[in-house]
Every structure is written in C-alpha cells, then in structure tokens.
Amino acid sequence: MSKMQKKQDIIDHAFELFYDQGFNTGVDAIMADTGISKRTLYKYFPSKEVLIAELVEHYRVNVIPLLRAEVERVSPDPKGRLIALFDVRQAKFTEGCFRGCFAVSAKLEYACRNAQIEAASEAMMADMNGLMRAFCEMTGHPDPDTLTAQAMVLFNGAVVAAQASRSAKPFDTAKGILRVLLSFPLP
C-alpha cells in the first residue's frame, strides 16, 4: 500500500467514525479494523486535531462539487436551483440520513480551541455561502446578497431542525418561506 493510499485510508475511516460518533471518538477506535498502527497515524497526523482539520478539508473539497452537480441534475433550469438545493438536502433526510454539516460540527466542537479546525470549517462555510450566492443570483432577485444571507439562515435552520426532529419536514417550511422571499423582493 502506498503512503498516499495509507493516508487516504485513515482519512476515509476516521471521517466516517467522527461523522457518525462525534469528535470524542478516541484514536484506538479510529485505528480499529484498519490494520494501521498508531505510529502510522501519528506519522501522517501529529495530533487528533490535525486529523480533524484535514477531515474538514476533505469534506469541503468533496461535498461542494457533489452538491452543485446534484442540484444541477435536479434543476436544469438555473432559476430553480436555489429551491433545488433545499430539495437535495431534504432528500438525504428523507432517506434517513440525519447527519448535519461536518464542518459546522467541528467548528462548534473546537471553537476558540483550535485555529486550524476553525479555519478549515470557515473555508467550508465560505464555499457553501458562495454556492448559495451563485444560486441566489440565478433567481434574478434584485438583492442577491440579502437573499443569500436569508437563504443561508433558512438552510442551516432546516438542517438543525431536521436533525433535532429526525424529520425532513423543516425543509418544507424553509422552502415555503424561501418562495415568499423570492416572490416579494425587497424594494
């Protein structure tokens, strides 16, 4: 196994564990069933926090392009992509996947305690905001900046409410509010 493959194996395994079990997951659990020693883990990642920062970056570079592609598939019409973004995320909850945003979870867990994790999380949030902004611009709304801020609050609120209620229904409410915002643009 190449060095890059070992590192990727650690990333893939640790990502799933942290996403499912939270950031209190210990190094022994991360290494279980991988055949990779602690020594090898620490060779690539000098600390658990360095690993988590890398996982947030892994999440960012993979999720944003996949999300964009799925939204474009769901809505070939650019004007419908903002609502489609909510539809795509709602579909995951409807399928029973109640995972939230890995980057937001990491930022909240390590707030004011690890600058590297916070920076990686903020990069993800900036990319998500950029994606939301692009979709808001496509609607033709006269104030895409305000619409982006509103849509981000609705989107993040729907994610948290769906996680808490273990229901995809909060997305219906968020999309209803978003449709009102789209039909009554600011003066």
Order of alpha helices (4+ residues) and beta strands (2+ residues): alpha-alpha-alpha-alpha-alpha-alpha-alpha-alpha-alpha
